[in-house]
Amino acid sequence: MLDNNTLLRMPGNVFGLRVKVFDTPSLDGQISGTPHVHLVCRELYFVLNGYGFVEIIDQNGFAKLELKPNSILIFNPGTIHRLINPDRTLELFVLEQSGLPEFGDNIACFNPYWMESDERFTQIMKVENLDQAYQRRNHAVEGFIQIKQAFQESAEQGRIALEQFYLLAIDRSQSFHQKWQEVVKDGALSEAEETLDAINTISNRKLDNLFASKQLLINANDYTGLGCCGYLNRYFNREQYLPDGIVAGVK
């Protein structure tokens, strides 16, 4: 196990994972991941392999974007997104801001029945096996379709449905908000401050930070986790929030 003295964080204190999108049909027959939203986290998708789409709902309504190998998609909080995997080969490398989804920032797009109660929300969000992951996906697809249909009725109806979902998502995530602040302060903000200190150091022709250089190699593991989009290979230890799969760390 690494201690904090040997830990190298990814640039910007982002956290990375490989995702192999689910390869079975969901509620509407499309081979897809689970529609979900991030309330405070930005994400980046880099397409490693395969071909597919991402379906999106935001304040402008529904959209569908094509994903090809080596393409990049970046999106802000509030973007409800669903990965579509028509030929069952879609694999992505995902960068998540400060690892916030690991602390409850990913909210599946359930309908109000599941979102209006902490107990029901926790019940349906919890995933310990593949059957539960598929069940969560199907309930989220149902909610996604409802918001999509509201936008088809009118832009006003769509925004009303979207606003209701956002507010319920905020309510269900209240217990995580303090932790999110701590994660950002200890991670991205701390790193930015370290970088500013480094600028001041080299501006004074001091070499302390340059002589403190080190390296960290992290190899890929098998897809052993289950997430909203599919099977996961995290490049960090989920419980202790340290890089996972490390084969070499050199001071």
Secondary structure, DSSP 8 states (H G I E B T S, - for coil): ---TTT----GGG-EEEEEEE--SB-TTS-BB---EEESS--EEEEEEES-EEEEEEETTEEEEEEE-TT-EEEE-TT-EEEEE-TTS--EEEEEEGGGGGGGTTEEE---HHHHS-HHHHHHHH--SSHHHHHHHHHHHHHHHHHHHHHHHH-HHHHHHHHHHHHHHHHHHTGGGHHHHHHHHIIIIIHHHHHHHHHHHHHHTT--TTTTT--EEEE------EE-SSEEEEESSBTTTTB-SSEEEEE-
